[in-house]
Amino acid sequence: MTWSAGKWWRRASAALKDKRSVYLCRVAASGQRAEIEAAVIRATSHDERSIDYKNAARVFAWARTSSSCLAPLMRALARRASRTRSWAVALKTLLLFHGVLICSSSANRLGRLPFDLSDFLDCSACPSTSHGFSSFVRAYFQYLDHRSIFLSSAISQSYNNDSSSSSKLLSPVSSYPQLDMLAKLQDLLELLMQIQPYADGMEVGLILEAMDCVIIEIFEIYSEICRGIASFLADALGPNSSSCPTSTPSKTKTGFTAEEWKRAGLAGMRILRRAVEQSKQLSSYFGLCRSLGVLNAAVVPPIQTIPEGDIRDLEDLVLGDAPALTKNYCKDEVEKRSRADKGSEIVVTEEWEVFEDEMSTPPGNSNENPFFCLEDGYKYALTRQSCRPVAGGNLIELI
């Protein structure tokens, strides 16, 4: 394979930059700090064809096993991201930072990322060919920044809830924080779907590697949204909800007024309708990924949708506009819960069986690796098929 002289010179110059950076960090620092900075530089090299998996694994190991290494890791990654004008270095830094956020429980309390790539512009090639890579980096940064803020606020909220003795937080209409969390997850899903190639000629190994990680992250977040909606509907339509005839007009059995339940129901139905719309967008997104050759997109399970008629029926039930239907539903629900046969537990329609399947899997917590929260069949397929000879390994397997 022959390369143009300009491309050869650019790669040689980039390799020299990396070697110089490693040398300078060893001169300026010593001990473990120098080792960390050198590993970060090697893992985020200017090579656009592959990632140094050996040094990426070292970074993840430090983040996973030693909280004292987190601060120097963050500083090294932030320094690397803020100084570079190469899309390859910026994207590798984001991939490493994504892995660190997953590996380290302490990193989940970070909040905003310690660097800003929202206006990143690649200068390693002419603008006509680099604008797509710049847009990809900016989209990935926006997602990681919002993800880090979301996790930090979720941990703070969970701590506050645990320290409160109010039983109200455990009631079905802890819908307000629950639904607010679902809305934020849907915002994250929107940001994830914006991470895609924005120009021709972007089907390179590093971009496809990042897309593999994005696909698994989408699967995890969408699964959490499905579980949350199913949980909300089970609470809202259960015999203790305000829509059931057993509740008094002024207060439900949980101590909330019917008006409070109705407001939560309106918010829940807005989330449900948005989830239906996002499921259609996800189908298109996965189709695009498959056409680009993103292997993980080929093994993603089909996205289920809910017919419009069923959504209207759910709105009537949740908002209390169909008393007869609600009465019959509550009666049936009580009978179902009294039976041990779990096979008959369907929330409303057959289309919701996918959510029941998801609920059988323990919800992922913010500290575990979302790349490995899939069922065994999908987990095996995703980690096995992601490996590419061009990359020499798989970043997902290292996290």
C-alpha positions as CSV (number, residue, x, y, z in Angstrom):
1,M,0.0,0.0,0.0
2,T,1.4,3.4,-1.0
3,W,0.8,6.7,0.7
4,S,1.2,10.2,-0.5
5,A,4.3,12.0,0.7
6,G,2.1,14.5,2.6
7,K,0.3,11.8,4.5
8,W,3.5,9.9,5.3
9,W,5.2,13.1,6.6
10,R,2.2,13.9,8.7
11,R,2.2,10.5,10.4
12,A,6.0,10.7,11.0
13,S,5.7,14.1,12.5
14,A,2.8,13.0,14.7
15,A,4.8,10.0,16.0
16,L,7.7,12.3,16.8
17,K,5.4,14.6,18.7
18,D,4.2,11.6,20.8
19,K,7.8,10.5,21.6
20,R,8.7,14.1,22.5
21,S,5.7,14.4,24.8
22,V,6.6,11.1,26.6
23,Y,10.2,12.3,27.0
24,L,9.2,15.6,28.5
25,C,6.7,14.1,30.9
26,R,9.4,11.8,32.2
27,V,11.8,14.8,32.7
28,A,9.2,17.0,34.4
29,A,7.8,14.3,36.7
30,S,8.9,11.1,38.4
31,G,7.5,7.9,39.9
32,Q,3.9,6.9,39.3
33,R,2.9,10.3,38.0
34,A,5.3,10.1,35.2
35,E,4.1,6.5,34.4
36,I,0.5,7.7,34.3
37,E,1.2,10.6,32.0
38,A,3.3,8.4,29.7
39,A,0.6,5.8,29.5
40,V,-2.0,8.4,28.7
41,I,0.1,9.9,26.0
42,R,0.8,6.5,24.4
43,A,-2.9,5.5,24.6
44,T,-3.9,8.8,23.0
45,S,-1.3,8.8,20.2
46,H,-1.8,10.6,16.9
47,D,-2.1,7.3,15.1
48,E,-5.5,7.4,13.3
49,R,-5.6,3.7,12.6
50,S,-5.6,2.1,16.0
51,I,-5.5,2.4,19.8
52,D,-2.6,1.3,22.0
53,Y,-4.6,-1.2,24.0
54,K,-1.8,-2.1,26.3
55,N,-1.6,1.4,27.7
56,A,-5.3,1.9,27.7
57,A,-5.6,-1.2,29.8
58,R,-3.1,0.3,32.3
59,V,-5.1,3.5,32.5
60,F,-8.3,1.5,33.2
61,A,-6.6,-0.7,35.8
62,W,-5.4,2.4,37.7
63,A,-8.8,3.9,37.6
64,R,-10.4,0.7,38.8
65,T,-8.1,-0.3,41.6
66,S,-6.6,2.9,43.1
67,S,-8.6,6.0,44.0
68,S,-5.3,7.9,44.6
69,C,-4.5,7.6,40.9
70,L,-7.8,9.2,39.8
71,A,-6.6,12.8,40.2
72,P,-3.4,12.5,38.2
73,L,-5.3,10.5,35.6
74,M,-7.8,13.3,35.3
75,R,-5.1,15.9,35.0
76,A,-3.2,14.0,32.4
77,L,-6.4,13.4,30.3
78,A,-7.5,17.0,30.7
79,R,-4.0,18.3,29.6
80,R,-4.0,16.0,26.6
81,A,-7.5,17.1,25.5
82,S,-7.0,20.8,26.0
83,R,-3.7,20.9,24.0
84,T,-4.5,18.8,21.0
85,R,-5.9,19.9,17.6
86,S,-5.9,16.3,16.2
87,W,-9.2,14.6,16.0
88,A,-7.6,11.2,16.6
89,V,-6.0,12.4,19.9
90,A,-9.2,14.1,21.0
91,L,-11.3,11.0,20.3
92,K,-9.0,8.6,22.0
93,T,-8.9,10.9,25.0
94,L,-12.7,10.9,25.1
95,L,-12.8,7.1,24.8
96,L,-10.3,6.8,27.7
97,F,-12.3,9.3,29.8
98,H,-15.4,7.3,29.1
99,G,-13.7,4.2,30.3
100,V,-12.4,5.9,33.4
101,L,-15.9,7.2,34.3
102,I,-17.2,3.6,34.0
103,C,-14.3,1.9,35.9
104,S,-14.0,4.3,38.8
105,S,-16.9,5.0,41.3
106,S,-15.2,8.1,42.5
107,A,-15.2,9.5,38.9
108,N,-19.0,9.4,38.9
109,R,-19.0,12.3,41.4
110,L,-16.9,14.5,39.0
111,G,-19.7,16.6,37.5
112,R,-18.5,18.7,34.5
113,L,-15.5,17.3,32.6
114,P,-12.3,19.1,33.4
115,F,-11.8,20.1,29.8
116,D,-13.9,21.6,27.0
117,L,-14.1,20.2,23.5
118,S,-17.4,21.8,22.6
119,D,-15.7,24.0,20.0
120,F,-13.1,21.5,18.9
121,L,-11.7,22.0,15.4
122,D,-9.3,19.6,13.9
123,C,-6.2,21.1,12.3
124,S,-4.4,17.9,11.3
125,A,-5.9,18.0,7.8
126,C,-7.5,20.4,5.4
127,P,-11.0,21.7,6.6
128,S,-12.8,20.1,3.7
129,T,-11.9,16.6,5.0
130,S,-11.7,17.2,8.7
131,H,-15.0,18.9,9.5
132,G,-16.8,15.6,9.9
133,F,-14.2,14.3,12.4
134,S,-14.4,17.6,14.3
135,S,-18.3,17.3,14.6
136,F,-17.9,13.7,15.7
137,V,-15.6,14.7,18.6
138,R,-17.8,17.6,19.6
139,A,-20.9,15.3,19.7
140,Y,-19.0,12.7,21.8
141,F,-17.8,15.4,24.2
142,Q,-21.3,16.8,24.7
143,Y,-22.6,13.3,25.6
144,L,-19.9,12.5,28.0
145,D,-20.2,16.0,29.7
146,H,-23.9,15.6,30.2
147,R,-23.5,11.9,31.3
148,S,-21.0,12.9,33.9
149,I,-23.3,15.7,35.2
150,F,-26.2,13.3,35.3
151,L,-24.4,10.6,37.3
152,S,-23.1,13.2,39.7
153,S,-26.5,14.6,40.4
154,A,-28.1,11.1,40.5
155,I,-25.6,10.0,43.2
156,S,-26.2,13.2,45.2
157,Q,-30.0,12.6,45.0
158,S,-29.7,9.0,46.0
159,Y,-27.6,10.0,49.0
160,N,-30.2,12.6,50.0
161,N,-33.0,10.0,49.6
162,D,-31.1,7.4,51.7
163,S,-30.5,9.9,54.5
164,S,-34.2,10.9,54.6
165,S,-36.6,8.9,56.8
166,S,-39.7,10.0,54.9
167,S,-41.6,7.0,53.6
168,K,-42.9,9.3,50.9
169,L,-39.7,8.8,48.9
170,L,-40.5,5.1,48.6
171,S,-44.1,5.6,47.4
172,P,-45.2,5.0,43.8
173,V,-45.3,8.8,43.2
174,S,-41.8,9.3,44.0
175,S,-42.8,9.8,40.4
176,Y,-41.4,13.2,40.4
177,P,-37.8,12.2,40.9
178,Q,-38.4,9.0,39.0
179,L,-39.9,10.7,36.0
180,D,-37.4,13.5,36.1
181,M,-34.6,10.8,36.0
182,L,-36.3,9.2,33.0
183,A,-36.5,12.5,31.1
184,K,-32.8,13.1,31.7
185,L,-32.0,9.6,30.4
186,Q,-34.0,10.4,27.3
187,D,-32.0,13.6,26.9
188,L,-28.8,11.4,27.1
189,L,-30.2,9.1,24.5
190,E,-30.8,12.0,22.1
191,L,-27.2,13.1,22.6
192,L,-26.0,9.6,21.9
193,M,-27.8,9.4,18.6
194,Q,-26.0,12.6,17.5
195,I,-22.7,10.7,17.7
196,Q,-22.5,9.6,14.1
197,P,-20.3,10.2,11.0
198,Y,-21.1,13.6,9.5
199,A,-19.2,13.3,6.3
200,D,-18.0,10.8,3.7
201,G,-14.8,8.9,4.2
202,M,-15.2,8.5,8.0
203,E,-15.4,4.7,7.9
204,V,-12.0,4.3,9.6
205,G,-11.1,1.9,12.4
206,L,-11.0,4.5,15.2
207,I,-14.5,5.9,14.4
208,L,-16.0,2.5,14.1
209,E,-14.4,1.5,17.5
210,A,-16.1,4.6,19.1
211,M,-19.4,3.7,17.4
212,D,-19.2,0.2,18.9
213,C,-19.0,1.7,22.4
214,V,-21.9,4.1,21.6
215,I,-24.1,1.3,20.5
216,I,-23.7,-0.6,23.8
217,E,-24.2,2.6,25.7
218,I,-27.4,3.2,23.8
219,F,-28.6,-0.3,24.6
220,E,-28.0,0.2,28.3
221,I,-29.7,3.6,28.5
222,Y,-32.6,2.6,26.4
223,S,-33.1,-0.5,28.6
224,E,-33.1,1.7,31.7
225,I,-35.7,3.9,30.1
226,C,-37.9,0.9,29.3
227,R,-37.6,-0.5,32.9
228,G,-38.4,3.0,34.3
229,I,-41.5,3.4,32.2
230,A,-42.7,-0.2,33.0
231,S,-42.2,0.5,36.7
232,F,-44.1,3.8,36.5
233,L,-47.1,2.2,34.7
234,A,-47.1,-0.7,37.2
235,D,-47.3,1.9,40.0
236,A,-49.8,4.2,38.3
237,L,-52.2,1.4,37.3
238,G,-51.9,-0.8,40.4
239,P,-54.6,-1.1,43.0
240,N,-53.0,1.5,45.2
241,S,-53.1,4.2,42.5
242,S,-55.5,7.1,42.5
243,S,-57.1,5.9,39.3
244,C,-58.5,2.8,41.1
245,P,-61.9,3.0,42.8
246,T,-60.4,1.9,46.1
247,S,-58.8,5.3,46.5
248,T,-60.7,8.2,48.1
249,P,-61.4,11.3,45.9
250,S,-59.1,13.5,48.0
251,K,-56.2,11.3,48.9
252,T,-54.7,8.1,47.6
253,K,-53.5,5.3,49.8
254,T,-50.0,6.6,49.6
255,G,-51.0,10.0,50.9
256,F,-50.9,11.9,47.6
257,T,-53.9,13.8,46.2
258,A,-55.5,12.7,43.0
259,E,-54.3,15.9,41.4
260,E,-50.7,15.1,42.3
261,W,-51.2,11.6,40.7
262,K,-52.7,13.2,37.6
263,R,-49.8,15.6,37.2
264,A,-47.4,12.6,37.5
265,G,-49.5,10.7,35.0
266,L,-49.3,13.5,32.5
267,A,-45.5,13.7,32.9
268,G,-45.3,9.9,32.5
269,M,-47.3,9.8,29.3
270,R,-45.2,12.5,27.8
271,I,-42.2,10.4,28.6
272,L,-43.9,7.3,27.1
273,R,-44.7,9.2,23.9
274,R,-41.2,10.4,23.6
275,A,-39.9,6.9,24.1
276,V,-42.1,5.7,21.2
277,E,-40.7,8.4,19.0
278,Q,-37.1,7.6,20.1
279,S,-37.6,3.9,19.3
280,K,-38.3,4.9,15.7
281,Q,-35.2,7.1,15.7
282,L,-33.2,4.3,17.1
283,S,-34.3,1.9,14.4
284,S,-33.0,4.4,11.8
285,Y,-29.8,5.0,13.7
286,F,-29.0,1.3,13.9
287,G,-29.7,1.0,10.2
288,L,-27.2,3.7,9.5
289,C,-24.6,2.0,11.8
290,R,-25.1,-1.3,10.0
291,S,-24.6,0.4,6.7
292,L,-21.3,1.8,8.0
293,G,-20.1,-1.5,9.2
294,V,-20.4,-1.1,12.9
295,L,-20.5,-4.7,14.0
296,N,-22.3,-4.2,17.3
297,A,-25.3,-2.7,15.4
298,A,-25.8,-6.1,13.7
299,V,-26.5,-7.9,17.0
300,V,-28.7,-5.3,18.7
301,P,-32.2,-6.8,19.4
302,P,-35.1,-5.4,17.5
303,I,-36.7,-2.2,18.9
304,Q,-40.3,-2.7,20.0
305,T,-42.9,0.0,19.5
306,I,-46.4,0.6,20.9
307,P,-49.4,1.3,18.6
308,E,-51.0,4.7,18.9
309,G,-54.3,3.1,20.0
310,D,-52.6,1.4,22.9
311,I,-51.0,4.6,24.0
312,R,-54.4,6.3,24.0
313,D,-55.8,3.5,26.2
314,L,-52.9,3.9,28.6
315,E,-53.6,7.6,28.8
316,D,-57.2,6.9,29.7
317,L,-56.2,4.5,32.4
318,V,-53.4,6.6,33.9
319,L,-55.3,9.9,33.8
320,G,-58.5,8.3,35.1
321,D,-60.6,9.2,32.0
322,A,-61.9,5.6,31.6
323,P,-63.5,4.6,34.9
324,A,-64.9,1.3,33.6
325,L,-61.7,0.2,32.0
326,T,-59.8,1.3,35.2
327,K,-62.1,-0.7,37.4
328,N,-61.7,-3.8,35.4
329,Y,-58.0,-3.4,35.1
330,C,-57.5,-3.0,38.9
331,K,-59.7,-6.0,39.6
332,D,-57.6,-8.1,37.1
333,E,-54.4,-6.7,38.5
334,V,-55.3,-7.8,42.0
335,E,-56.2,-11.3,40.8
336,K,-52.9,-11.5,38.9
337,R,-50.8,-10.5,41.9
338,S,-52.5,-13.2,44.0
339,R,-51.3,-15.9,41.6
340,A,-47.8,-17.2,41.6
341,D,-47.7,-17.7,37.8
342,K,-45.4,-14.9,36.6
343,G,-46.2,-15.8,33.0
344,S,-49.5,-14.0,33.3
345,E,-47.9,-10.7,34.5
346,I,-48.4,-8.4,31.5
347,V,-48.6,-4.7,32.2
348,V,-51.2,-3.6,29.6
349,T,-50.6,-5.1,26.2
350,E,-48.5,-7.7,24.6
351,E,-46.1,-5.1,23.2
352,W,-45.0,-4.5,26.8
353,E,-43.6,-8.0,27.2
354,V,-40.2,-6.6,26.2
355,F,-40.2,-4.4,29.3
356,E,-41.1,-7.3,31.5
357,D,-38.1,-9.1,30.1
358,E,-35.9,-6.1,30.8
359,M,-37.3,-5.9,34.4
360,S,-36.1,-9.5,35.0
361,T,-32.6,-8.2,34.7
362,P,-31.3,-6.3,37.8
363,P,-31.1,-2.6,37.1
364,G,-27.6,-1.4,36.4
365,N,-26.2,0.9,39.0
366,S,-24.2,4.0,38.1
367,N,-20.9,2.4,39.2
368,E,-21.0,-0.7,37.0
369,N,-19.8,-1.1,33.5
370,P,-22.7,-0.5,31.1
371,F,-20.7,-2.3,28.4
372,F,-21.2,-5.6,30.4
373,C,-24.8,-5.2,31.6
374,L,-26.3,-7.1,28.7
375,E,-27.7,-10.6,28.8
376,D,-25.2,-13.3,28.3
377,G,-26.1,-14.0,24.6
378,Y,-25.8,-10.3,23.6
379,K,-22.7,-9.8,25.8
380,Y,-20.9,-12.6,24.1
381,A,-21.9,-11.5,20.6
382,L,-21.0,-7.9,21.3
383,T,-17.5,-8.5,22.8
384,R,-16.7,-11.3,20.4
385,Q,-17.7,-9.6,17.1
386,S,-16.3,-6.2,18.0
387,C,-12.6,-7.3,17.6
388,R,-11.0,-6.1,14.3
389,P,-7.7,-7.1,13.0
390,V,-7.0,-3.5,12.0
391,A,-7.3,-2.4,15.6
392,G,-5.4,-5.3,17.1
393,G,-7.8,-5.6,20.0
394,N,-11.0,-4.3,21.5
395,L,-11.3,-1.3,23.9
396,I,-14.6,-2.6,25.3
397,E,-13.0,-5.7,26.7
398,L,-10.5,-3.6,28.6
399,I,-13.0,-1.6,30.6
